[in-house]
Amino acid sequence: MSLRTAALLALMGAVLLALLLLAGFINDLLGVARGLIPAMRLVVSLIETFAGVTGAIFLYIFHRRAPVGIHQPTQRGAAKAPAPGGLAFCPPTPAAIGEQPCGTSPICI
């Protein structure tokens, strides 16, 4: 699972939770207006709703800015994709020793 997919899954859960908290806040607001629920419950419900909506907004922004394509599974023995920024890890393998100096391959770390 890539970072972007995980962020999308968390965002969907946070949006559902925020909608549930918002519905509870509206229910508490109507209850306070009818005199059935004490006003202090409205304050607690407002804080819970604010936290849920803020979490959903954070995850939305995180999902939008998450890098695309970081998780690229490789087969065993296959060359790995370059890391962000163009740097690649060049471990010495028996076939590559002496064939390709580090200066001509991608940047070796």
C-alpha positions as CSV (number, residue, x, y, z in Angstrom):
1,M,0.0,0.0,0.0
2,S,1.5,3.3,-1.0
3,L,1.4,6.4,1.2
4,R,-1.1,8.1,-1.0
5,T,-3.5,5.1,-0.9
6,A,-3.2,5.0,2.9
7,A,-3.9,8.7,3.2
8,L,-7.0,8.3,1.0
9,L,-8.3,5.4,3.1
10,A,-7.7,7.5,6.3
11,L,-9.4,10.5,4.7
12,M,-12.5,8.4,3.8
13,G,-12.8,7.2,7.4
14,A,-12.2,10.7,8.8
15,V,-14.9,12.2,6.5
16,L,-17.4,9.5,7.7
17,L,-16.5,10.2,11.3
18,A,-16.8,14.0,10.8
19,L,-20.3,13.5,9.2
20,L,-21.4,11.4,12.2
21,L,-20.1,14.0,14.7
22,L,-21.8,16.8,12.7
23,A,-25.1,14.9,12.8
24,G,-24.7,14.4,16.6
25,F,-24.0,18.1,17.0
26,I,-27.1,19.1,15.1
27,N,-29.1,16.6,17.2
28,D,-27.7,18.1,20.4
29,L,-28.4,21.6,19.1
30,L,-32.0,20.7,18.5
31,G,-32.2,19.1,21.9
32,V,-30.9,22.2,23.6
33,A,-33.3,24.4,21.7
34,R,-36.2,22.2,22.9
35,G,-34.9,22.2,26.5
36,L,-34.3,18.4,26.6
37,I,-30.5,18.5,26.9
38,P,-28.4,20.7,29.1
39,A,-26.4,23.4,27.3
40,M,-23.1,22.0,28.6
41,R,-23.6,19.0,26.3
42,L,-23.7,21.4,23.3
43,V,-20.2,22.6,24.2
44,V,-18.8,19.1,24.4
45,S,-20.5,18.2,21.1
46,L,-19.1,21.4,19.4
47,I,-15.5,20.5,20.5
48,E,-15.9,16.9,19.2
49,T,-17.3,18.1,15.9
50,F,-14.5,20.7,15.5
51,A,-11.9,18.0,16.2
52,G,-13.4,15.6,13.7
53,V,-13.7,18.2,10.9
54,T,-10.2,19.5,11.6
55,G,-8.8,15.9,11.3
56,A,-10.6,15.4,8.0
57,I,-9.2,18.7,6.6
58,F,-5.7,17.7,7.7
59,L,-6.0,14.3,6.0
60,Y,-7.4,15.9,2.9
61,I,-4.4,18.3,2.6
62,F,-2.0,15.4,3.5
63,H,-3.6,13.2,0.7
64,R,-3.3,16.0,-1.8
65,R,0.4,16.6,-1.1
66,A,1.4,13.0,-0.7
67,P,4.0,12.0,-3.3
68,V,2.8,9.7,-6.1
69,G,4.5,6.5,-6.9
70,I,6.9,6.2,-4.0
71,H,6.0,2.6,-3.2
72,Q,7.1,0.5,-6.2
73,P,7.5,-3.1,-5.3
74,T,10.4,-4.8,-7.0
75,Q,11.1,-8.4,-7.7
76,R,13.9,-10.1,-5.8
77,G,17.2,-9.3,-7.5
78,A,15.7,-6.5,-9.7
79,A,17.1,-3.0,-9.7
80,K,15.3,-0.7,-7.3
81,A,13.7,2.5,-8.5
82,P,15.6,5.7,-7.7
83,A,14.8,7.4,-4.5
84,P,13.2,10.9,-4.5
85,G,15.7,13.4,-5.7
86,G,17.3,11.1,-8.2
87,L,19.6,9.4,-5.8
88,A,19.9,5.6,-6.1
89,F,21.6,3.1,-3.9
90,C,24.3,1.2,-5.8
91,P,25.3,-1.9,-3.8
92,P,28.3,-3.8,-5.2
93,T,27.1,-7.0,-6.7
94,P,29.4,-9.7,-8.1
95,A,28.3,-9.0,-11.7
96,A,28.7,-5.3,-11.4
97,I,32.1,-5.2,-9.7
98,G,34.7,-3.9,-12.1
99,E,32.1,-3.4,-14.9
100,Q,30.7,0.0,-14.0
101,P,32.6,2.5,-11.9
102,C,30.5,4.5,-9.5
103,G,31.1,7.7,-11.4
104,T,29.2,6.5,-14.5
105,S,26.2,5.0,-12.7
106,P,23.6,6.9,-10.8
107,I,24.8,8.6,-7.7
108,C,26.0,5.9,-5.3
109,I,25.3,6.4,-1.6
